[in-house]
Amino acid sequence: MKKYNVAVVGATGVVGTEIIKILEERKFPIKTLYPLASERSEGAVVAFNEQAVRVKNLATFDFNGIDFALFSAGGSISAEFAPKAANQGAIVIDNTSHFRMEPDVPLVVPEVNPDALKGHKNIIANPNCSTAQMVLVLKPIHDAVKIKRVVVSTYQSVSGAGKDAVDELEDQTRKNLNGKTVPASKFPTTIAFNVIPQIDVFLEDGYTKEEEKMIEETKKILGDESIRLTATAVRVPVFVGHSESINIETERKISPDEVRALLSKMPGVKVLDDPKNQKYPTPRDTSGDNDVYVGRIREDRSCENGIELWCVGDNLRKGAALNAVQIAEELAKLPVAE
Ligand SMILES: NC(=O)c1ccc[n+]([C@@H]2O[C@H](COP(=O)([O-])OP(=O)(O)OC[C@H]3O[C@@H](n4cnc5c(N)ncnc54)[C@H](OP(=O)(O)O)[C@@H]3O)[C@@H](O)[C@H]2O)c1
């Protein structure tokens, strides 16, 4: 079996750390792993397959001989270094939003649109964490009864904003409980014991950039510009795991039981929907899992053909690292990567 040289850019961050863990868990065929970060972390050690591997400085790294470069160090870093890596022959799988909407860059969730990988030009984009878990759920419903409109509200964990955001929630929570206040730094206001209806910056029309990403990326991945979507993205004081309330209006009628049956067959999705026994997914119960969980599936009383459901996924796994590794696995099957 062919083995690959793999670079992980942003290897000390929450997504990079998870990528390395998942490469190991899934036994991705690695010849040499190159963890990369900024000068700040040069020489730090990450564990991979029971070995201590030293972090190298991205700024001085040569991508010649690298087969796959998995980027999660922020959009501006990808803008500068991903084209360089791609020109030096590496296939870049980028976790940032920088390339996602470029027409010649595939935006891929392998269970949904693996064919989009064909003919790639060495840069492939990984979707936004909230988009990735939602399209897994929308895809089989869209194929069965054609989705007309989606209304989604998210409840997104702080790890979606990186390691400093995780530290901020922990610090604020501890100090608030001791009667002290801590100024907000990663978030617009205090996140501990709060809910913040803003993720990313505001656009002219009042939507946020995060909401726009969910809307546009979903259409691109499902390959259907006719679906109408609206989103409200909210940050909640949860460490890992994004939750979404999704309202789906379809062209043809579909019953909750039919939705349960469709989603039970969808790879990467698990149905946990037993209201009589108060069983439904929560981020606390499902984070750390690879699957995206769905519950509270019911008919929308307010319209002709509507379904309401609740969807929970680990933003660091299916929302980022797992999806990126799955893309690398798909690419390793294509003749171009041989
Ligand atoms: N968290 C999520 O759920 C999620 C999901 C999807 C996509 N993403 C995207 O993934 C990216 C990283 O997210 P994260 O949550 O993992 O952030 P993070 O925890 O803050 O980690 C950032 C990583 O980038 C590195 N980095 C920062 N500046 C750098 C530079 N100048 N050169 C090289 N490396 C640099 C950091 O290394 P140092 O140790 O050297 O600072 C660290 O390894 C973001 O673009 C984010 O939007 C995140």
Ligand as a Chemical Component Dictionary entry (heavy atoms), coordinates in Angstrom:
data_LIG
# 
_chem_comp.id                   LIG 
_chem_comp.type                 NON-POLYMER 
_chem_comp.pdbx_formal_charge   0 
_chem_comp.three_letter_code    LIG 
# 
loop_
_chem_comp_atom.comp_id 
_chem_comp_atom.atom_id 
_chem_comp_atom.alt_atom_id 
_chem_comp_atom.type_symbol 
_chem_comp_atom.charge 
_chem_comp_atom.model_Cartn_x 
_chem_comp_atom.model_Cartn_y 
_chem_comp_atom.model_Cartn_z 
_chem_comp_atom.pdbx_ordinal 
LIG N1  N1  N 0  -12.636 24.913 15.487 1  
LIG C1  C1  C 0  -13.502 24.465 14.598 2  
LIG O1  O1  O 0  -14.518 23.805 14.938 3  
LIG C2  C2  C 0  -13.286 24.716 13.143 4  
LIG C3  C3  C 0  -14.111 24.068 12.239 5  
LIG C4  C4  C 0  -13.919 24.283 10.890 6  
LIG C5  C5  C 0  -12.921 25.142 10.475 7  
LIG N2  N2  N 1  -12.130 25.775 11.379 8  
LIG C6  C6  C 0  -11.076 26.673 10.880 9  
LIG O2  O2  O 0  -9.791  26.118 11.143 10 
LIG C7  C7  C 0  -8.857  27.160 11.402 11 
LIG C8  C8  C 0  -8.117  26.907 12.717 12 
LIG O3  O3  O 0  -9.064  26.753 13.712 13 
LIG P1  P1  P 0  -8.760  26.248 15.188 14 
LIG O4  O4  O 0  -10.111 26.292 15.809 15 
LIG O5  O5  O -1 -7.977  24.983 15.219 16 
LIG O6  O6  O 0  -7.834  27.449 15.774 17 
LIG P2  P2  P 0  -6.778  27.463 16.976 18 
LIG O7  O7  O 0  -7.102  26.440 17.994 19 
LIG O8  O8  O 0  -6.707  28.879 17.398 20 
LIG O9  O9  O 0  -5.406  27.036 16.279 21 
LIG C9  C9  C 0  -4.754  27.843 15.340 22 
LIG C10 C10 C 0  -3.548  27.113 14.785 23 
LIG O10 O10 O 0  -2.979  27.907 13.743 24 
LIG C11 C11 C 0  -1.599  28.112 14.033 25 
LIG N3  N3  N 0  -1.161  29.403 13.539 26 
LIG C12 C12 C 0  -1.581  30.639 13.910 27 
LIG N4  N4  N 0  -0.891  31.591 13.262 28 
LIG C13 C13 C 0  -0.002  30.953 12.466 29 
LIG C14 C14 C 0  0.999   31.375 11.565 30 
LIG N5  N5  N 0  1.243   32.670 11.345 31 
LIG N6  N6  N 0  1.735   30.425 10.908 32 
LIG C15 C15 C 0  1.500   29.116 11.126 33 
LIG N7  N7  N 0  0.568   28.645 11.979 34 
LIG C16 C16 C 0  -0.179  29.555 12.636 35 
LIG C17 C17 C 0  -1.503  28.018 15.534 36 
LIG O11 O11 O 0  -0.165  27.721 15.870 37 
LIG P3  P3  P 0  0.644   28.373 17.116 38 
LIG O12 O12 O 0  0.612   27.318 18.184 39 
LIG O13 O13 O 0  2.004   28.552 16.559 40 
LIG O14 O14 O 0  -0.046  29.635 17.484 41 
LIG C18 C18 C 0  -2.448  26.861 15.801 42 
LIG O15 O15 O 0  -1.810  25.641 15.521 43 
LIG C19 C19 C 0  -9.653  28.472 11.352 44 
LIG O16 O16 O 0  -9.522  29.036 10.067 45 
LIG C20 C20 C 0  -11.076 28.014 11.584 46 
LIG O17 O17 O 0  -12.013 28.874 11.007 47 
LIG C21 C21 C 0  -12.280 25.569 12.709 48 
# 
loop_
_chem_comp_bond.comp_id 
_chem_comp_bond.atom_id_1 
_chem_comp_bond.atom_id_2 
_chem_comp_bond.value_order 
_chem_comp_bond.pdbx_ordinal 
LIG N1  C1  SING 1  
LIG C1  O1  DOUB 2  
LIG C1  C2  SING 3  
LIG C2  C3  SING 4  
LIG C2  C21 DOUB 5  
LIG C3  C4  DOUB 6  
LIG C4  C5  SING 7  
LIG C5  N2  DOUB 8  
LIG N2  C6  SING 9  
LIG N2  C21 SING 10 
LIG C6  O2  SING 11 
LIG C6  C20 SING 12 
LIG O2  C7  SING 13 
LIG C7  C8  SING 14 
LIG C7  C19 SING 15 
LIG C8  O3  SING 16 
LIG O3  P1  SING 17 
LIG P1  O4  DOUB 18 
LIG P1  O5  SING 19 
LIG P1  O6  SING 20 
LIG O6  P2  SING 21 
LIG P2  O7  DOUB 22 
LIG P2  O8  SING 23 
LIG P2  O9  SING 24 
LIG O9  C9  SING 25 
LIG C9  C10 SING 26 
LIG C10 O10 SING 27 
LIG C10 C18 SING 28 
LIG O10 C11 SING 29 
LIG C11 N3  SING 30 
LIG C11 C17 SING 31 
LIG N3  C12 SING 32 
LIG N3  C16 SING 33 
LIG C12 N4  DOUB 34 
LIG N4  C13 SING 35 
LIG C13 C14 SING 36 
LIG C13 C16 DOUB 37 
LIG C14 N5  SING 38 
LIG C14 N6  DOUB 39 
LIG N6  C15 SING 40 
LIG C15 N7  DOUB 41 
LIG N7  C16 SING 42 
LIG C17 O11 SING 43 
LIG C17 C18 SING 44 
LIG O11 P3  SING 45 
LIG P3  O12 DOUB 46 
LIG P3  O13 SING 47 
LIG P3  O14 SING 48 
LIG C18 O15 SING 49 
LIG C19 O16 SING 50 
LIG C19 C20 SING 51 
LIG C20 O17 SING 52 
# 
